[in-house]
Amino acid sequence: MTTLSTSDVVRQHGPAVLSRLRRMFGVHADIDDTFQQVMLEVVRGLPGFAGRSEVSTWIHRITLNVAYQRMRRHYRTPGSVALDSENEPPNNDEDALARLERAETARLLHTCLEALPPKKRVAVVLHDIEGLTLQAICEHIGVPLQTVASQLKAGRAELAALMHRALHDQARRTQSPQPVQRGTS
Amino acid sequence: MSRSCEEHRADLMAHLAGDLAALEHARLEAHLAHCADCTALRRVLALGLAAARDVPSPTDAEIERLIQQAQPTTAVSRIRPPLRLLGLVVPLAAAAALAFVVIGTPPPQPPPLPGPVAGLLPPARFSGLVPGGPVDAGPVVLPASGPEPVEAQPSAYVRLVHDGGYRGAVAERRAGETVLVVDQGSVAVSFMGGEGRRLRVEAGDVSIDVTGTRFYVARPDAARVIVGVRSGHVEVHVGASTRTLGPAEVLQIEGSAISNHSSDGDAFVWTDRPFLLSGERHADVHVDPQPPGAELSPSSTPQRAGAPLVSASRNDPDGNARAPQHEATAALLALFADAEARTLAGDVDGARSLYRRGVSDPIFGSKRALAEFELGRFLALTDKDPAAARPLLDRLAHGSSNVAGDAALLLCRLDEATDPCASDRCLAKLAAAGGAIGRDAALLRTKFSALRPGGQLQLRCQTPE
């Protein structure tokens, strides 16, 4: 039996796993824990891995499974969704502005995704970001195709509504900035 | 904001994904032409999706940092392992170690389990179980637990949640019969019966026979044993006396005295997770049997102490308690997972038998249509027996169940190999009907068309008279 150490596994498959998780959850430090969880499952599962599929396929499934669990657990009650204002002010470099806009928009998208009910979020993330087919999603999470399709449709509609609301909130704040409160700790 | 805008916004992501039908697409484009608000939202959605998909590749430094964090000792201490893993892997590993200490020799390599399961259970994962031996020949000692309930899956068909005070063991006495010993503490059990599988629980002088159910056993002290049933039935044997318990029934046995007992105070976190067959499957298959809004897994808030374990409202018209629908769904999905695992392992006959059981077993009555659909799908796609699948799917497609659309789609696919033009016409008809199934039909049509030799099919197919 092939013996792979943890570091071997991380070196060989870690970049793909990390990229996949970043696509699903955004680029931020919280992903490290999810990544570690995937790798932990991989390392623990390796002795029992029967080799019926490619290791990368197997790890891909584990990644999806862990991501799915995370999406089910991390559900933020829908409320106001706002862009963070902690970014460094952009310089006048056009590329830099474009990059900043991309990054902010991606963060807004992920923030809104977190506010979707878990099953809808799973459908939208796996289909519209991760690129899985509906059939692959329904096979992975074990629900009928029609259910996944319904969740995708509802999730897309809710996501668009949340994004719309967030953009409007942002525009309102930009037009009438909140007065700075003083004297509070 | 006009309703029209709301409706169009709901279609924006489908539009960006190219999933909108031509007519809807044209309508949306017409709306976008004069609605700056929706146009701005489309741009942001498109930008956000593109940015989310196109993430930067991890740098070498990041990977090195993660390698440092992912060393086994660090990883185990830093990260709370998923309880599902704790249940499946850690107890068995711990059991192997404990068995080694107690017996003084490494546990014997068990012979393959007889029957169709044999090919699916790697022996290493059941090193603590000794088929054919007595209970104490090689028990899996469940791990000493902390203050919170611990979930464990000591065999393919038994899943446990036990409290911190539980002491006991699990062993396979002979093929198909698992024995769970409860020396002290409390343990909630989900057992998936069928195909001659049995579970026997031994708690002091009390033994409990189970053929497939969810129940719990508690030994608050050496003299008392409490048995409560959530779904299914169990037979409780005390000396020569036998009592059958059904859902919501709780029995207290103290010496030879048997009495009804309130479940108040027996707070358990019930496990609704599916039964899985092997180490690999746990990663491959996820089945979500939990009803919306109900979080019963150990990772969620434990059930409130004092709350009734079984809802009193789950009665049939005659007033008899029965398993709620979601439990039938959970059991059925577990059956599907089991069947899928067998299919992947090459045990097609075993898988077919399970799918047929899903249709015939009255316990799944409320989910009959889903069970029939899965059987139809298996017959069509795995058995490649369209003659057997067609009547089943045809009936479902013309019925009113929520799998009617999926059955209609599958019916179209039956013709793909033998009569691609008929398949294409069938899909076109579904696609024209619209809705979610229509969209899937359109996607399938495109996919099949692209996969066929020669490319576009419609050039060769004649429109039917």
Interface residues (C-beta under 8 A of the other chain):
Chain A: T6 S7 V10 R11 G14 P15 L18 S19 R22 R23 G26 V27 D32 D33 F35 Q36 Q37 M39 L40 E41 V43 R44 G45 P47 G48 F49 A50 R52 W58 R61 I62 N65 V66 Y68 Q69 R72 R73 E101 R102 A103 T105 A106 L108 L109 H110 K119 V124 H127 D128 I129 G131 T133 L134 H140 I141 G142 V143 P144 L145 Q146 T147 A149 S150 K153 R156 A157 L159 A160 A161 M163 H164 L167
Chain B: E6 R9 A10 D11 L12 M13 A14 A17 D37 A40 L41 V44 L45 L47 G48 L49 A50 A51 A52 R53 V55 P56 S57 P58 E62 I63 L66 I67 Q69 A70 Q71 P72 A75 V76 R78 I79 P81 P82 L85 V89 P122 A124 R125 S278 G279 E280 H282 A283 D284 V285 H286 V287 D288 S299 L333 F336 A337 L344 A345 L370 F373 N402 V403 G405 D406 L409 A436 I437 R439 D440 L443
